[in-house]
Amino acid sequence: MRRRDLDRAEDVFAELDAILPAHVPGRGHRAEVALARGELDVAAALITPLVESSDDPEYRAVYAEILAARGDSDAATEAELAAEAYELLLMKRPEAYADHAAAFFLGIGKRPKRALVLASANLKLRDTPRSRKLVAKAQHAAHPVTLVHEVAT
């Protein structure tokens, strides 16, 4: 998935689903792959049961992304519910959820400054290429560069 080989990712997650049909993370990743491929109905069918049965905000966040891709006005409400759930998890175990929450707030959560705080905290815990990339994306989103054009007179 991270290398954008969506066909291979779908094959792997479909195989996992055949072996362990109740594997929630695998089903959630399959929904993400379907969303990335623009297969919104497939993505919704995969993620909806997880939103209803799991307290993991990642599934609600993916659901919000699907709704946003459909142009559904409920996307903002779902994203806010995911944000609230992430904040509750962060109060209990910030080291466990900082990276996922940062990615959420960079995307459908639409709070780039919050994402930067979380990504920076995550980098202090685990200095990896992935965590450095997350900080760079958050910095760019939280502090976009504004280009000024001078008008020749």
Buried (B, 14 or more C-beta within 10 A) or exposed (E): BEEEEBEEBBEBBEEBBEEEEEBBBBBBBBBBBBBBBEBBEBBBEBBBEBBEEBEBBBBBBBBBBBBBBBEBEEBBEBBBBBBEBBEEBBEEEBEEBBBBBBBBBBBBBBBBEBBBBBBBBBBEEEEEEEBBEBBEBBBEBBEEEEEEEEEEE
